[in-house]
């Protein structure tokens, strides 16, 4: 773990759906500046719900959440929008507009800092267009800038989504199962890219994953969840696949 300032802090975070589905059961978590953290656990363990709390997409039943020094629980309106501009999100399903060009999709990452609607590439400031092209070059897709996004492969579309998030100039990246829909080879290359750009830019990342091997290879710390509880929180160097598979066993679960 790094010794940087806290970027994410949750204390006693509770979120319940229905009468007895505890998506988050009093979760305490601190992620410091520059850390790259994987959230692991079976479906329904609370990984994605926890992630959605960090930029205010989901509100807790109780508990405290601070992200980049902002109280997310009380933040509303302009304050919440300002926080979200500082938090880049990479989704499992890419969330690109398939009929638009790759460049137009990337440019949408700058909507939070450019006033007024934009209709077509030429309506964006030249400086933003140059920056968008530079990020496309970083993800290896500069030659596809004017191709329709929907014509790309899944791995290429996720690279476009990463470039879009980078154009946002985030301080924190939240990646929700970013490689779940990709084949193993493509998933490894996308994880390599995502982690590399975060390290190069000094970004903090919290990433939900199912793939134990990817978490061990590409992240520095694993937080294991089950039934909304933190069952494990350790540097990846102290872990192995056998221990992590314990998170996926039927209850009762003991991860020594």
N, C-alpha and C positions, 0 to 999 in steps of 0.2 A: 504494500500500500504506500501511497505517497504521503508526504507531510503537508500537502497544500491545504488551502482553506476549504471548508465544507461548501459544496455546490448543491448537494441534495441532503436534506435532513427530514426524516419523518419520526415522530414520536407518538406511540400509542395509536397508530392509524387503524381505524376499524371501518369496514364496509361490509354490510350484510344485504343480501338479496333475498327477498321472501322472508320466511320465518326463521330458517335455520341454515342458510347457505352463507358461510362466513368467507367471503372472497379475500378479506384482509382481517386478520385477527390480532389486533394490537401490535402492528409491525413497527419496529425501531430499525432505522437504516440511516447510515451516513455514507455519502460518497464524496470524496475529496477531489479537488481540482486536478485534472490530468489522469484520473483513474479510468480504466476501462473494465467495466463490471458486467458479468453475465448473470442473469436471473434464470435459474434452471428449475424444472419441476414438471410434473405431469399436467395434462390438460385439466383446468379447473383448480389449479393450485394457487391462483391469484397473481400470476406474473403480469399479465396484460392489464389487469385491474390496477395493480400497483403503479404500473407505468403511466396509465391514463390519469392517475391522481397528480402526477408530477407537473403537468401543464394545465391542470384545472378542467380537463374534459370530463372527469368524474369527481364528485364531491363526497368527502368522507362522512360517515355518521358521527364520528368523533375522532379526535387526535389532531396533531399539529403537523403541518407540511411547510417547509421553507425550501425554496429553490432559487439559487443565485441571490440569496438574501431577501427574497420576497415571500411574504406570508401568502401562500397560494389559497388557503382556506378562506381568507377574507378579501382577496383581490377580486375586483370586479371591473367591468367596463374598460376604460383606457389603461388602467394598471395591469389588468390581466392580458390585454392585447400587447402591451409593451413587453411583458414577460415572455409571451409566446413568440415574439420576434427574436428573442435570444435563445430559443430552444428549437433546434431542428429535429424533425421527425422523419424516420424512414420506416415505411409500412411494408407488411408482407406482400400486399397486392399492388405495390408500386404507386397506385393512385395517379397515374398519368392520364392526360387527355389524348386518347389514341389518334384522333383526327388532326391534332396539331403537330407541328414539327418538333423535333427534339429540342431545338433552341428555344422555341416558345414555351415549352414545358419547363425548361431550366429557368428562363426569365421570370416565370411565376414565383420563384423563390424570393424575388426582390420586391414583391407587391407591398410588403409591410413598410418599405422605406422609400417608395416612389409614389408621389401623389397622383390621383386621378386614374381613370380606366385607361387601358392600353389596347389598341386594336392593331395587331400585327407587329412584327419585329422592329420595323423602322420607327415606330412611335416610342420606343424605349430610348433613354439617354445612351449616347455612344459609350460612355464609361461603363455602364451596366452591361451592354452587349459585349464589350471586350472582356469584362470580368466573367461573364457567363461562358464565353468561348474558352477562356483559360481553364475553367473548371471542367468543361467537357474534355479538354486536352488531358487534364489530370486523370480522368477516369477512362481515357483511351477511346473516346468517341468523337473527337473533333471532326473526323471525316464523315460523321453521320449527322452533323448539326442541322441540315435542312431536309432530312428524311422524316417521313411521318412516323411518330413514336409508336403507333400501333403495329408497324411492320417489323419492329425489332424483336429479337429473342427475349426470353424472360430475364436472362442475366444482363443483357444490354439495357433493358428497361430499368432494372434495379440500379445500374450504374448511372443512368439519367436521373433517377430519383435521388441518388447520392449527390450528384452535381447540383441539383435543385436545392437540396438542403444546405450545401456549402455556400451557395449564393446568398442564402439568408444571413450569412455571417454569424452562425450560432456560437454560443459558449458551451452549450450542453447539447448532446445528440441522444435522442431516445430512439432506439431501433427495436421495433416489435416484430419478432420472428422474420428478420429481413431476408433469410435464405430458405425459409421453409418450403417454398414452391419450386426450388431449383434442384437440379440433379447434383450429386455429391461433388463432382469436379468444379462445376460452376459455382456452387455454394462456397467452396474453399477459396476460389479466386475473388468472389465478392467480399467475403469476410476479410481476406488479406487487404483488399483495397480500402474497405471501410476503416479497419484498424489503422492502416498506414496513414491515411489522410488525417485521422484524429490525432495521431501521434505527431505528425508533421506540424499540425496547426495548434497543438497543445490543448485539444478539446477533451472534455470529459464525456464519456459515453456509458449509458446503461442500456444493455441489450438483452432482450428475452430470447432464449434459444431452447430447442429440444435436443439438439445434437451435442452430446457430451464431448465428443472428440474435438469439435470446433471450439467449444468453450475452453477446453484444456490447452489447445494450441494457440488461440488468438487472444484470450483475455488474461488479465492478471489476477482476477479475483472472482470467485463464484459465490453467489448467494443462492442457497437452495431453499425452495418453498414447497410446502405441502399443506393442503387444506387451509390456506391463508396464513400459515405460520412460517417463520424463518426457522428452518431445521439445521442449517449449516451456513457458515459465513467464514471463508478462509481464502488465502492466496492460492492460486492454482498450483503453485510449486509444491504445496503440501498435500495435494489431492491426486487421486487416480480414478480411472473409470469405474473400478469396482465399487469404491465408496459412493460415487455419484449415482450409480445405478440403484443404490438403496433408496433414493428419493422416489423411484418409480415402482417400488414394490408395494403390494397390498398392505394396508394397515394391519397390525401396528408396525410403524417404521422406526428403526433405530439406526442412526448414522453415527458410528463411534468416532 
